[in-house]
């Protein structure tokens, strides 16, 4: 993975986030849908879970590391946290991911981790890293 891609995403999005007003960050189109704040909070949760995967898989293969995304967003109550704090957390977590991933030895990129809730299915670290960036980009489009 080109680590500069993730660094660039963070820098570009931070500039774009400055253009979004607080009302837009907090707006919910329905009670079941996440606000922009909650989407960004979800991306923080995803970063936390993936940092765990990136580190643990280097020393313990096939570990099952999943999380209940809706529960995490609700439990952390992102809707009632200052948007600037969520943005800061998102920034720091993603820069930490860059640091962690840069330091994974090439031979460890083929080690595997299980990210499924029901039937075990193992994915390589290389796949999980690339999938993380795709997932991030997908949700950033909704902000």
TIMI-2910 file (N, C-alpha, C, CB; in pm, 1 decimal, decimal comma, always signed):
<rs>
+----------+----------+----------+----------+----------+----------+----------+----------+----------+----------+----------+----------+------+
!      n_x !      n_y !      n_z !     ca_x !     ca_y !     ca_z !      c_x !      c_y !      c_z !     cb_x !     cb_y !     cb_z ! resn !
+----------+----------+----------+----------+----------+----------+----------+----------+----------+----------+----------+----------+------+
!    +85,0 !   -119,2 !     +0,0 !     +0,0 !     +0,0 !     +0,0 !    +88,4 !   +124,0 !     +0,0 !    -96,1 !     +0,7 !   +122,9 !  Unk !
!    +45,7 !   +221,9 !    -74,2 !   +114,2 !   +351,3 !    -73,5 !    +58,6 !   +430,9 !    +44,4 !    +94,5 !   +429,0 !   -210,5 !  Unk !
!   +140,1 !   +444,8 !   +149,1 !    +95,5 !   +509,0 !   +272,5 !    +62,0 !   +655,5 !   +251,8 !   +201,3 !   +495,7 !   +379,4 !  Unk !
!   +120,8 !   +714,5 !   +150,4 !    +94,4 !   +855,4 !   +121,7 !    -52,2 !   +876,3 !    +83,3 !   +186,8 !   +905,4 !     +9,1 !  Unk !
!   -115,6 !   +774,0 !    +28,0 !   -257,0 !   +784,7 !     -9,2 !   -340,9 !   +817,0 !   +113,5 !   -306,6 !   +654,1 !    -75,5 !  Unk !
!   -320,0 !   +741,4 !   +220,8 !   -397,6 !   +765,5 !   +342,0 !   -363,6 !   +901,7 !   +402,8 !   -372,4 !   +654,2 !   +444,3 !  Unk !
!   -237,9 !   +939,1 !   +403,1 !   -199,4 !  +1072,3 !   +452,8 !   -269,1 !  +1180,7 !   +371,8 !    -45,6 !  +1091,3 !   +446,5 !  Unk !
!   -272,8 !  +1165,2 !   +240,8 !   -338,0 !  +1263,7 !   +153,9 !   -487,9 !  +1271,8 !   +180,5 !   -313,5 !  +1229,2 !     +7,2 !  Unk !
!   -550,6 !  +1155,3 !   +200,0 !   -694,2 !  +1154,4 !   +230,1 !   -719,5 !  +1235,1 !   +356,8 !   -747,1 !  +1008,8 !   +246,3 !  Unk !
!   -640,5 !  +1211,9 !   +458,8 !   -658,4 !  +1283,2 !   +586,1 !   -642,4 !  +1433,6 !   +565,2 !   -557,1 !  +1232,7 !   +692,0 !  Unk !
!   -536,5 !  +1475,0 !   +498,9 !   -512,7 !  +1618,6 !   +476,9 !   -625,0 !  +1683,4 !   +396,1 !   -379,0 !  +1639,6 !   +405,2 !  Unk !
!   -667,8 !  +1617,6 !   +288,7 !   -773,4 !  +1673,5 !   +203,1 !   -906,5 !  +1681,9 !   +276,6 !   -789,5 !  +1588,9 !    +76,5 !  Unk !
!   -938,3 !  +1577,2 !   +351,3 !  -1066,8 !  +1576,2 !   +421,5 !  -1069,5 !  +1677,6 !   +535,2 !  -1096,2 !  +1436,8 !   +475,9 !  Unk !
!   -958,6 !  +1696,4 !   +603,0 !   -955,8 !  +1797,2 !   +709,6 !   -989,4 !  +1935,0 !   +654,1 !   -817,7 !  +1799,8 !   +778,3 !  Unk !
!   -939,2 !  +1966,5 !   +537,1 !   -972,4 !  +2094,5 !   +472,4 !  -1120,5 !  +2100,5 !   +437,2 !   -887,2 !  +2115,1 !   +345,4 !  Unk !
!  -1172,7 !  +1991,4 !   +385,8 !  -1313,9 !  +1987,1 !   +348,1 !  -1403,4 !  +1996,2 !   +471,1 !  -1344,6 !  +1858,8 !   +270,0 !  Unk !
!  -1363,6 !  +1932,0 !   +580,4 !  -1443,6 !  +1935,3 !   +703,0 !  -1462,6 !  +2077,9 !   +753,6 !  -1378,0 !  +1850,0 !   +811,3 !  Unk !
!  -1363,6 !  +2164,2 !   +730,7 !  -1372,9 !  +2303,3 !   +776,3 !  -1487,9 !  +2377,4 !   +709,4 !  -1242,3 !  +2376,3 !   +749,1 !  Unk !
!  -1530,1 !  +2329,6 !   +592,4 !  -1636,3 !  +2395,4 !   +516,8 !  -1776,3 !  +2350,7 !   +560,0 !  -1617,8 !  +2368,5 !   +369,2 !  Unk !
!  -1784,2 !  +2251,6 !   +646,2 !  -1913,9 !  +2199,0 !   +690,0 !  -1952,0 !  +2266,9 !   +820,8 !  -1909,6 !  +2043,1 !   +707,3 !  Unk !
!  -2069,9 !  +2325,6 !   +824,2 !  -2110,5 !  +2394,4 !   +947,1 !  -2166,2 !  +2294,9 !  +1049,3 !  -2215,8 !  +2502,9 !   +915,7 !  Unk !
!  -2172,3 !  +2338,7 !  +1173,2 !  -2212,7 !  +2250,6 !  +1283,8 !  -2352,0 !  +2193,3 !  +1263,5 !  -2207,7 !  +2326,3 !  +1415,7 !  Unk !
!  -2441,4 !  +2271,6 !  +1209,9 !  -2578,0 !  +2223,8 !  +1185,6 !  -2577,0 !  +2106,6 !  +1088,2 !  -2666,8 !  +2337,7 !  +1131,0 !  Unk !
!  -2497,9 !  +2117,0 !   +982,1 !  -2487,8 !  +2007,5 !   +885,1 !  -2423,7 !  +1883,0 !   +946,6 !  -2407,2 !  +2052,4 !   +763,2 !  Unk !
!  -2324,1 !  +1903,3 !  +1033,4 !  -2260,1 !  +1789,4 !  +1100,0 !  -2361,4 !  +1712,1 !  +1184,1 !  -2143,3 !  +1837,2 !  +1188,5 !  Unk !
!  -2451,0 !  +1783,1 !  +1252,5 !  -2542,9 !  +1720,7 !  +1347,5 !  -2674,7 !  +1674,5 !  +1285,7 !  -2571,9 !  +1816,4 !  +1458,2 !  Unk !
!  -2705,3 !  +1718,4 !  +1164,7 !  -2834,0 !  +1688,0 !  +1102,6 !  -2851,8 !  +1537,6 !  +1080,3 !  -2847,0 !  +1762,3 !   +969,7 !  Unk !
!  -2969,3 !  +1488,9 !  +1120,7 !  -3006,5 !  +1349,1 !  +1096,6 !  -3129,6 !  +1350,1 !  +1006,8 !  -3034,2 !  +1271,3 !  +1231,9 !  Unk !
!  -3121,2 !  +1283,2 !   +892,5 !  -3236,2 !  +1281,4 !   +801,4 !  -3348,4 !  +1191,5 !   +853,6 !  -3192,5 !  +1234,5 !   +662,2 !  Unk !
!  -3313,9 !  +1099,4 !   +944,3 !  -3413,0 !  +1018,2 !  +1014,7 !  -3346,9 !   +963,0 !  +1140,9 !  -3468,0 !   +902,0 !   +923,4 !  Unk !
!  -3427,5 !   +921,6 !  +1237,2 !  -3369,1 !   +870,7 !  +1362,7 !  -3278,8 !   +748,3 !  +1343,0 !  -3480,0 !   +835,3 !  +1459,6 !  Unk !
!  -3306,5 !   +669,6 !  +1238,9 !  -3228,7 !   +548,0 !  +1214,1 !  -3097,8 !   +574,5 !  +1140,7 !  -3311,1 !   +450,3 !  +1134,8 !  Unk !
!  -3088,0 !   +687,5 !  +1073,2 !  -2968,6 !   +719,3 !   +993,3 !  -2868,3 !   +797,9 !  +1076,4 !  -3006,9 !   +799,2 !   +866,9 !  Unk !
!  -2742,5 !   +774,1 !  +1047,9 !  -2636,4 !   +846,2 !  +1117,7 !  -2621,8 !   +987,1 !  +1062,9 !  -2503,7 !   +771,2 !  +1106,1 !  Unk !
!  -2590,9 !  +1081,0 !  +1150,4 !  -2552,9 !  +1216,2 !  +1108,5 !  -2409,2 !  +1210,3 !  +1056,8 !  -2566,9 !  +1320,0 !  +1227,2 !  Unk !
!  -2362,1 !  +1320,2 !  +1000,2 !  -2221,9 !  +1327,6 !   +956,6 !  -2127,9 !  +1304,8 !  +1075,3 !  -2192,4 !  +1465,0 !   +890,5 !  Unk !
!  -2163,4 !  +1358,6 !  +1192,4 !  -2083,1 !  +1337,3 !  +1313,2 !  -2074,5 !  +1188,4 !  +1346,1 !  -2142,9 !  +1415,0 !  +1432,7 !  Unk !
!  -2187,8 !  +1120,8 !  +1335,9 !  -2190,3 !   +978,5 !  +1369,2 !  -2115,9 !   +895,0 !  +1264,3 !  -2335,2 !   +929,9 !  +1381,9 !  Unk !
!  -2123,0 !   +937,9 !  +1138,6 !  -2045,4 !   +868,2 !  +1034,7 !  -1896,6 !   +882,1 !  +1064,6 !  -2077,9 !   +924,8 !   +892,7 !  Unk !
!  -1853,8 !  +1002,1 !  +1099,3 !  -1712,5 !  +1022,1 !  +1131,1 !  -1675,4 !   +944,5 !  +1258,3 !  -1681,6 !  +1173,3 !  +1148,7 !  Unk !
!  -1766,0 !   +938,9 !  +1354,5 !  -1743,2 !   +857,7 !  +1474,1 !  -1728,6 !   +711,2 !  +1437,6 !  -1857,6 !   +875,7 !  +1574,3 !  Unk !
!  -1813,0 !   +663,4 !  +1347,3 !  -1802,0 !   +525,3 !  +1298,7 !  -1664,7 !   +502,4 !  +1236,1 !  -1913,9 !   +494,1 !  +1195,9 !  Unk !
!  -1614,6 !   +600,1 !  +1162,9 !  -1481,8 !   +586,0 !  +1102,3 !  -1372,5 !   +582,7 !  +1209,6 !  -1455,5 !   +701,5 !  +1003,4 !  Unk !
!  -1394,0 !   +650,5 !  +1321,0 !  -1300,5 !   +639,5 !  +1433,9 !  -1304,5 !   +497,6 !  +1491,6 !  -1334,9 !   +744,1 !  +1544,5 !  Unk !
!  -1426,1 !   +444,2 !  +1507,9 !  -1441,2 !   +307,6 !  +1559,3 !  -1374,9 !   +206,8 !  +1465,5 !  -1590,3 !   +272,9 !  +1577,6 !  Unk !
!  -1393,3 !   +227,7 !  +1337,0 !  -1331,0 !   +140,4 !  +1237,8 !  -1179,3 !   +147,3 !  +1248,0 !  -1376,6 !   +178,4 !  +1096,3 !  Unk !
!  -1127,3 !   +267,5 !  +1265,0 !   -982,6 !   +284,3 !  +1279,6 !   -932,4 !   +211,1 !  +1403,5 !   -945,8 !   +433,6 !  +1287,5 !  Unk !
!  -1003,8 !   +225,1 !  +1514,8 !   -964,9 !   +156,2 !  +1637,8 !   -961,7 !     +5,0 !  +1617,7 !  -1061,1 !   +192,0 !  +1751,6 !  Unk !
!  -1065,8 !    -48,2 !  +1557,2 !  -1072,4 !   -193,5 !  +1533,6 !   -962,4 !   -239,6 !  +1439,5 !  -1209,0 !   -232,3 !  +1476,1 !  Unk !
!   -934,7 !   -160,0 !  +1339,2 !   -833,2 !   -200,5 !  +1241,9 !   -691,2 !   -187,2 !  +1296,1 !   -847,1 !   -118,3 !  +1115,9 !  Unk !
!   -666,0 !    -88,6 !  +1379,4 !   -534,4 !    -81,4 !  +1443,8 !   -510,7 !   -211,4 !  +1520,9 !   -524,5 !    +43,2 !  +1539,3 !  Unk !
!   -613,0 !   -254,9 !  +1592,9 !   -603,7 !   -382,4 !  +1666,2 !   -571,1 !   -497,6 !  +1572,2 !   -735,0 !   -411,5 !  +1740,7 !  Unk !
!   -643,3 !   -504,3 !  +1461,2 !   -618,2 !   -611,6 !  +1364,0 !   -475,9 !   -605,2 !  +1310,5 !   -717,9 !   -603,1 !  +1247,8 !  Unk !
!   -431,6 !   -485,0 !  +1275,5 !   -298,7 !   -468,7 !  +1214,7 !   -187,2 !   -509,8 !  +1311,1 !   -278,0 !   -323,0 !  +1170,6 !  Unk !
!   -207,0 !   -484,7 !  +1439,0 !   -104,3 !   -519,4 !  +1537,5 !   -113,7 !   -667,2 !  +1576,9 !   -117,6 !   -430,1 !  +1662,6 !  Unk !
!   -231,1 !   -712,2 !  +1618,1 !   -245,9 !   -849,3 !  +1668,4 !   -211,7 !   -952,9 !  +1562,9 !   -387,5 !   -872,1 !  +1717,7 !  Unk !
!   -252,6 !   -929,7 !  +1438,6 !   -229,1 !  -1028,7 !  +1333,5 !    -80,9 !  -1051,4 !  +1308,2 !   -296,5 !   -985,4 !  +1205,2 !  Unk !
!     +2,6 !   -956,7 !  +1344,4 !   +146,5 !   -975,1 !  +1326,3 !   +203,2 !  -1081,0 !  +1421,0 !   +219,0 !   -842,8 !  +1347,6 !  Unk !
!   +135,5 !  -1107,5 !  +1533,3 !   +187,6 !  -1208,5 !  +1626,2 !    +89,8 !  -1321,2 !  +1654,8 !   +225,9 !  -1143,2 !  +1755,3 !  Unk !
!    -36,6 !  -1308,0 !  +1611,9 !   -135,7 !  -1412,8 !  +1636,3 !   -228,7 !  -1421,9 !  +1516,2 !   -216,2 !  -1384,9 !  +1766,6 !  Unk !
!   -212,0 !  -1527,0 !  +1438,9 !   -293,8 !  -1540,1 !  +1318,3 !   -434,8 !  -1590,5 !  +1348,7 !   -226,1 !  -1634,0 !  +1220,1 !  Unk !
!   -526,0 !  -1553,7 !  +1259,0 !   -664,3 !  -1601,0 !  +1257,3 !   -745,5 !  -1559,5 !  +1380,2 !   -665,4 !  -1750,0 !  +1245,8 !  Unk !
!   -700,8 !  -1456,1 !  +1450,1 !   -776,4 !  -1403,3 !  +1563,3 !   -906,7 !  -1343,2 !  +1510,7 !   -693,2 !  -1296,8 !  +1642,3 !  Unk !
!  -1016,7 !  -1364,2 !  +1583,8 !  -1145,5 !  -1308,9 !  +1543,1 !  -1160,0 !  -1170,8 !  +1605,9 !  -1263,9 !  -1402,8 !  +1585,2 !  Unk !
!  -1154,5 !  -1066,4 !  +1521,9 !  -1165,0 !   -928,4 !  +1569,9 !  -1277,1 !   -859,5 !  +1492,9 !  -1029,0 !   -851,1 !  +1552,9 !  Unk !
!  -1393,3 !   -852,7 !  +1557,2 !  -1510,7 !   -789,2 !  +1497,6 !  -1562,7 !   -683,1 !  +1594,2 !  -1621,8 !   -894,8 !  +1464,8 !  Unk !
!  -1652,1 !   -600,9 !  +1544,5 !  -1719,9 !   -505,9 !  +1632,7 !  -1858,5 !   -478,4 !  +1578,2 !  -1639,1 !   -374,1 !  +1646,4 !  Unk !
!  -1949,5 !   -445,3 !  +1668,1 !  -2088,2 !   -413,7 !  +1633,1 !  -2096,6 !   -263,7 !  +1608,0 !  -2188,4 !   -458,3 !  +1746,4 !  Unk !
!  -2092,1 !   -223,0 !  +1480,8 !  -2078,4 !    -81,5 !  +1448,2 !  -2191,7 !     +4,9 !  +1501,7 !  -2069,8 !    -65,1 !  +1300,3 !  Unk !
!  -2314,3 !    -39,1 !  +1491,7 !  -2425,4 !    +43,3 !  +1540,7 !  -2418,5 !    +60,1 !  +1692,1 !  -2560,0 !    -19,0 !  +1500,9 !  Unk !
!  -2384,5 !    -47,7 !  +1762,8 !  -2372,3 !    -39,4 !  +1907,9 !  -2260,4 !    +56,7 !  +1946,8 !  -2346,5 !   -178,5 !  +1967,9 !  Unk !
!  -2146,3 !    +47,4 !  +1878,2 !  -2032,6 !   +135,4 !  +1910,1 !  -2070,8 !   +282,6 !  +1893,1 !  -1911,3 !   +101,5 !  +1820,3 !  Unk !
!  -2137,0 !   +314,5 !  +1781,8 !  -2174,4 !   +455,2 !  +1756,0 !  -2271,4 !   +502,8 !  +1863,8 !  -2238,7 !   +471,2 !  +1614,0 !  Unk !
!  -2367,7 !   +418,4 !  +1899,0 !  -2464,3 !   +456,1 !  +2002,8 !  -2396,2 !   +467,0 !  +2138,9 !  -2579,4 !   +353,8 !  +2009,2 !  Unk !
!  -2315,2 !   +368,5 !  +2173,9 !  -2251,0 !   +366,3 !  +2305,6 !  -2156,9 !   +485,4 !  +2325,0 !  -2173,7 !   +235,7 !  +2324,0 !  Unk !
!  -2093,8 !   +529,4 !  +2217,7 !  -2000,2 !   +641,4 !  +2229,6 !  -2070,1 !   +775,9 !  +2213,9 !  -1889,6 !   +628,6 !  +2125,9 !  Unk !
!  -2197,7 !   +772,8 !  +2173,2 !  -2281,3 !   +892,8 !  +2168,9 !  -2213,2 !  +1007,0 !  +2092,9 !  -2315,3 !   +938,0 !  +2310,6 !  Unk !
!  -2164,0 !   +975,4 !  +1974,1 !  -2094,5 !  +1075,9 !  +1893,5 !  -2181,2 !  +1198,0 !  +1864,5 !  -2048,5 !  +1014,6 !  +1763,3 !  Unk !
!  -2311,7 !  +1179,2 !  +1859,9 !  -2401,1 !  +1290,4 !  +1828,4 !  -2386,7 !  +1403,7 !  +1929,7 !  -2546,1 !  +1242,1 !  +1824,0 !  Unk !
!  -2343,5 !  +1370,6 !  +2050,9 !  -2333,4 !  +1471,5 !  +2157,0 !  -2190,3 !  +1501,7 !  +2197,9 !  -2410,4 !  +1426,4 !  +2277,6 !  Unk !
!  -2097,7 !  +1479,3 !  +2107,1 !  -1957,2 !  +1515,8 !  +2128,2 !  -1926,7 !  +1633,2 !  +2036,4 !  -1860,0 !  +1394,1 !  +2100,1 !  Unk !
!  -1839,5 !  +1721,4 !  +2079,3 !  -1799,5 !  +1832,1 !  +1992,4 !  -1744,7 !  +1776,7 !  +1861,2 !  -1693,7 !  +1922,1 !  +2062,1 !  Unk !
!  -1792,0 !  +1830,6 !  +1752,4 !  -1745,7 !  +1785,6 !  +1620,9 !  -1594,4 !  +1798,6 !  +1609,7 !  -1814,1 !  +1865,9 !  +1509,2 !  Unk !
!  -1539,6 !  +1906,2 !  +1661,4 !  -1394,7 !  +1926,6 !  +1653,3 !  -1318,4 !  +1814,6 !  +1724,3 !  -1356,8 !  +2062,3 !  +1713,9 !  Unk !
!  -1374,2 !  +1760,2 !  +1833,0 !  -1309,5 !  +1649,8 !  +1903,3 !  -1313,2 !  +1521,4 !  +1820,5 !  -1376,7 !  +1626,8 !  +2038,8 !  Unk !
!  -1424,9 !  +1497,2 !  +1753,7 !  -1435,3 !  +1377,5 !  +1669,1 !  -1337,8 !  +1389,7 !  +1551,8 !  -1581,9 !  +1358,0 !  +1617,2 !  Unk !
!  -1329,3 !  +1508,6 !  +1494,0 !  -1235,5 !  +1530,9 !  +1382,9 !  -1092,0 !  +1507,7 !  +1430,3 !  -1250,9 !  +1674,8 !  +1325,5 !  Unk !
!  -1057,2 !  +1558,8 !  +1546,3 !   -921,7 !  +1539,9 !  +1599,7 !   -891,4 !  +1392,1 !  +1623,2 !   -904,6 !  +1618,2 !  +1730,6 !  Unk !
!   -988,2 !  +1320,5 !  +1680,1 !   -970,5 !  +1177,2 !  +1704,7 !   -951,1 !  +1103,2 !  +1572,4 !  -1091,9 !  +1119,5 !  +1781,8 !  Unk !
!  -1034,1 !  +1134,5 !  +1473,6 !  -1024,5 !  +1070,3 !  +1342,3 !   -886,9 !  +1095,0 !  +1279,6 !  -1135,8 !  +1122,3 !  +1248,7 !  Unk !
!   -839,6 !  +1217,5 !  +1288,9 !   -708,5 !  +1253,3 !  +1233,5 !   -597,1 !  +1171,7 !  +1298,9 !   -681,6 !  +1403,7 !  +1252,1 !  Unk !
!   -594,4 !  +1172,7 !  +1430,9 !   -487,4 !  +1104,8 !  +1504,7 !   -491,5 !   +953,9 !  +1479,8 !   -499,2 !  +1134,1 !  +1655,6 !  Unk !
!   -609,0 !   +895,1 !  +1481,6 !   -619,6 !   +750,9 !  +1458,3 !   -569,3 !   +712,2 !  +1319,8 !   -763,9 !   +705,2 !  +1475,2 !  Unk !
!   -602,1 !   +792,1 !  +1219,2 !   -557,8 !   +758,3 !  +1083,8 !   -408,6 !   +779,5 !  +1064,8 !   -633,8 !   +840,5 !   +982,4 !  Unk !
!   -353,2 !   +879,3 !  +1129,0 !   -207,8 !   +896,5 !  +1122,7 !   -137,4 !   +782,2 !  +1195,7 !   -166,3 !  +1032,6 !  +1183,5 !  Unk !
!   -199,3 !   +731,3 !  +1302,4 !   -144,1 !   +615,0 !  +1371,0 !   -151,6 !   +491,1 !  +1281,8 !   -218,7 !   +590,3 !  +1503,2 !  Unk !
!   -259,5 !   +477,1 !  +1207,0 !   -269,9 !   +364,1 !  +1113,1 !   -156,4 !   +371,5 !  +1011,7 !   -408,0 !   +364,2 !  +1040,3 !  Unk !
!   -130,2 !   +489,4 !   +958,2 !    -19,1 !   +505,0 !   +863,5 !   +109,8 !   +457,0 !   +929,2 !     -5,0 !   +653,4 !   +817,0 !  Unk !
!   +133,9 !   +500,2 !  +1051,8 !   +256,4 !   +463,1 !  +1122,9 !   +264,1 !   +311,3 !  +1144,0 !   +263,5 !   +535,9 !  +1258,6 !  Unk !
!   +154,4 !   +250,5 !  +1189,4 !   +152,8 !   +105,9 !  +1214,1 !   +177,1 !    +29,5 !  +1084,6 !    +18,7 !    +62,8 !  +1277,1 !  Unk !
!   +104,8 !    +65,7 !   +980,6 !   +113,4 !     -7,4 !   +854,0 !   +251,0 !     +8,6 !   +790,3 !     +5,0 !    +40,7 !   +757,2 !  Unk !
!   +308,6 !   +126,1 !   +801,1 !   +444,1 !   +147,5 !   +747,9 !   +545,4 !    +53,5 !   +812,1 !   +487,6 !   +292,6 !   +769,8 !  Unk !
!   +517,4 !    +11,9 !   +933,5 !   +612,2 !    -69,7 !  +1008,2 !   +582,7 !   -219,2 !  +1005,2 !   +615,4 !    -24,0 !  +1149,0 !  Unk !
!   +482,0 !   -260,9 !   +929,9 !   +455,5 !   -404,1 !   +916,4 !   +556,1 !   -461,9 !   +817,8 !   +308,4 !   -431,0 !   +869,2 !  Unk !
!   +632,2 !   -562,7 !   +859,2 !   +726,1 !   -625,8 !   +765,5 !   +650,3 !   -687,6 !   +647,3 !   +810,7 !   -734,3 !   +838,0 !  Unk !
!   +706,7 !   -677,4 !   +528,5 !   +641,1 !   -729,6 !   +408,2 !   +595,2 !   -873,4 !   +424,2 !   +734,4 !   -720,0 !   +290,3 !  Unk !
!   +675,5 !   -954,9 !   +489,5 !   +639,9 !  -1096,8 !   +503,8 !   +516,6 !  -1116,5 !   +592,7 !   +758,1 !  -1174,9 !   +561,7 !  Unk !
!   +483,7 !  -1020,4 !   +675,8 !   +365,5 !  -1031,7 !   +761,5 !   +236,5 !   -990,9 !   +691,4 !   +383,9 !   -947,4 !   +884,8 !  Unk !
!   +245,6 !   -931,3 !   +575,4 !   +125,7 !   -887,3 !   +503,7 !    +37,7 !  -1004,0 !   +458,8 !   +165,4 !   -804,6 !   +383,3 !  Unk !
!    +92,5 !  -1124,5 !   +457,0 !    +14,7 !  -1241,8 !   +418,3 !    -42,0 !  -1316,7 !   +538,7 !   +100,2 !  -1335,2 !   +336,0 !  Unk !
!    -12,6 !  -1269,2 !   +659,3 !    -73,0 !  -1327,5 !   +779,2 !   -222,5 !  -1296,2 !   +777,4 !     -5,1 !  -1272,5 !   +910,2 !  Unk !
!   -302,8 !  -1375,9 !   +845,9 !   -447,4 !  -1361,8 !   +833,1 !   -518,1 !  -1331,9 !   +965,0 !   -504,5 !  -1486,4 !   +774,0 !  Unk !
!   -635,3 !  -1272,3 !   +948,2 !   -722,7 !  -1231,5 !  +1058,2 !   -866,4 !  -1262,6 !  +1017,1 !   -704,9 !  -1078,5 !  +1092,9 !  Unk !
!   -948,1 !  -1302,2 !  +1113,2 !  -1090,1 !  -1329,2 !  +1088,9 !  -1169,6 !  -1205,5 !  +1131,3 !  -1138,6 !  -1457,6 !  +1167,1 !  Unk !
!  -1245,6 !  -1148,5 !  +1037,4 !  -1325,0 !  -1028,5 !  +1067,0 !  -1474,9 !  -1056,8 !  +1063,6 !  -1291,6 !   -917,7 !   +967,8 !  Unk !
!  -1514,3 !  -1183,9 !  +1067,3 !  -1655,1 !  -1219,7 !  +1050,0 !  -1722,6 !  -1250,6 !  +1182,4 !  -1667,8 !  -1338,8 !   +957,3 !  Unk !
!  -1853,8 !  -1233,5 !  +1184,8 !  -1931,3 !  -1256,3 !  +1306,9 !  -1983,2 !  -1399,8 !  +1316,7 !  -2048,1 !  -1159,1 !  +1313,1 !  Unk !
!  -2006,2 !  -1464,2 !  +1203,3 !  -2073,4 !  -1594,6 !  +1206,5 !  -1977,2 !  -1707,3 !  +1168,8 !  -2194,4 !  -1594,8 !  +1111,6 !  Unk !
!  -1951,6 !  -1722,2 !  +1042,1 !  -1865,8 !  -1830,8 !   +994,4 !  -1724,7 !  -1779,0 !   +972,0 !  -1921,9 !  -1892,6 !   +864,2 !  Unk !
!  -1625,4 !  -1841,2 !  +1034,9 !  -1487,9 !  -1790,8 !  +1022,0 !  -1443,0 !  -1777,3 !   +876,5 !  -1392,3 !  -1882,8 !  +1095,7 !  Unk !
!  -1384,2 !  -1663,4 !   +847,1 !  -1327,7 !  -1637,9 !   +714,9 !  -1205,7 !  -1549,6 !   +735,6 !  -1432,6 !  -1570,3 !   +617,7 !  Unk !
!  -1091,8 !  -1598,8 !   +692,6 !   -967,3 !  -1527,7 !   +716,1 !   -927,8 !  -1440,7 !   +597,4 !   -856,9 !  -1625,7 !   +747,0 !  Unk !
!   -878,2 !  -1322,1 !   +629,6 !   -833,4 !  -1226,4 !   +529,3 !   -688,9 !  -1189,0 !   +559,8 !   -924,9 !  -1099,8 !   +526,8 !  Unk !
!   -609,8 !  -1165,5 !   +455,2 !   -471,1 !  -1126,0 !   +477,6 !   -465,0 !   -981,7 !   +527,1 !   -388,2 !  -1142,4 !   +348,2 !  Unk !
!   -358,3 !   -951,5 !   +597,8 !   -337,1 !   -813,4 !   +642,3 !   -336,6 !   -718,6 !   +523,0 !   -204,6 !   -801,0 !   +720,7 !  Unk !
!   -274,3 !   -760,0 !   +414,7 !   -270,2 !   -675,5 !   +294,8 !   -411,6 !   -642,0 !   +248,3 !   -191,9 !   -745,5 !   +181,5 !  Unk !
!   -500,0 !   -742,9 !   +244,1 !   -638,9 !   -720,0 !   +204,6 !   -707,6 !   -625,6 !   +303,1 !   -715,4 !   -853,5 !   +196,2 !  Unk !
!   -689,5 !   -650,1 !   +433,2 !   -756,8 !   -569,8 !   +535,9 !   -713,0 !   -423,7 !   +528,9 !   -728,0 !   -626,6 !   +675,7 !  Unk !
!   -585,8 !   -401,0 !   +503,9 !   -534,8 !   -263,9 !   +492,1 !   -600,1 !   -193,1 !   +373,2 !   -380,5 !   -264,1 !   +476,4 !  Unk !
!   -601,2 !   -259,1 !   +258,9 !   -663,0 !   -199,2 !   +139,2 !   -813,1 !   -181,3 !   +157,6 !   -635,8 !   -286,2 !    +15,2 !  Unk !
!   -876,8 !   -277,8 !   +222,3 !  -1020,3 !   -269,4 !   +247,8 !  -1051,7 !   -153,0 !   +342,6 !  -1072,2 !   -402,2 !   +306,7 !  Unk !
!   -963,9 !   -129,7 !   +439,1 !   -982,4 !    -17,6 !   +531,3 !   -989,0 !   +114,6 !   +454,9 !   -868,5 !    -13,6 !   +634,9 !  Unk !
!   -896,1 !   +133,8 !   +362,8 !   -892,6 !   +259,0 !   +285,0 !  -1017,8 !   +270,8 !   +198,5 !   -765,2 !   +265,3 !   +196,0 !  Unk !
!  -1060,5 !   +161,7 !   +136,1 !  -1182,8 !   +164,5 !    +53,5 !  -1304,7 !   +197,6 !   +139,2 !  -1203,7 !    +28,4 !    -18,2 !  Unk !
!  -1314,4 !   +136,1 !   +255,3 !  -1424,7 !   +160,9 !   +347,8 !  -1425,2 !   +307,5 !   +391,4 !  -1414,4 !    +68,0 !   +470,9 !  Unk !
!  -1308,7 !   +359,3 !   +422,8 !  -1294,2 !   +499,0 !   +462,6 !  -1345,2 !   +591,4 !   +352,0 !  -1146,9 !   +530,8 !   +495,7 !  Unk !
!  -1298,8 !   +568,5 !   +231,2 !  -1338,6 !   +653,5 !   +118,1 !  -1489,1 !   +644,3 !    +93,9 !  -1261,8 !   +613,1 !     -9,7 !  Unk !
!  -1545,1 !   +525,4 !   +107,2 !  -1689,4 !   +506,5 !    +87,6 !  -1768,4 !   +595,5 !   +184,5 !  -1728,3 !   +357,2 !   +107,6 !  Unk !
!  -1732,7 !   +590,8 !   +311,5 !  -1807,7 !   +668,4 !   +410,8 !  -1779,0 !   +818,6 !   +402,4 !  -1775,2 !   +618,4 !   +550,2 !  Unk !
!  -1658,9 !   +854,9 !   +363,5 !  -1628,1 !   +999,4 !   +350,3 !  -1715,8 !  +1063,7 !   +243,7 !  -1478,3 !  +1020,8 !   +314,9 !  Unk !
!  -1756,4 !   +986,9 !   +143,2 !  -1844,8 !  +1041,7 !    +38,9 !  -1979,9 !  +1082,8 !    +97,0 !  -1865,5 !   +938,5 !    -73,7 !  Unk !
!  -2019,2 !  +1019,7 !   +207,6 !  -2149,3 !  +1050,1 !   +269,3 !  -2141,0 !  +1173,2 !   +360,5 !  -2199,6 !   +928,8 !   +349,9 !  Unk !
!  -2022,0 !  +1222,6 !   +381,4 !  -2005,1 !  +1340,4 !   +467,5 !  -1999,7 !  +1465,5 !   +381,0 !  -1876,2 !  +1328,4 !   +554,5 !  Unk !
+----------+----------+----------+----------+----------+----------+----------+----------+----------+----------+----------+----------+------+
</rs>
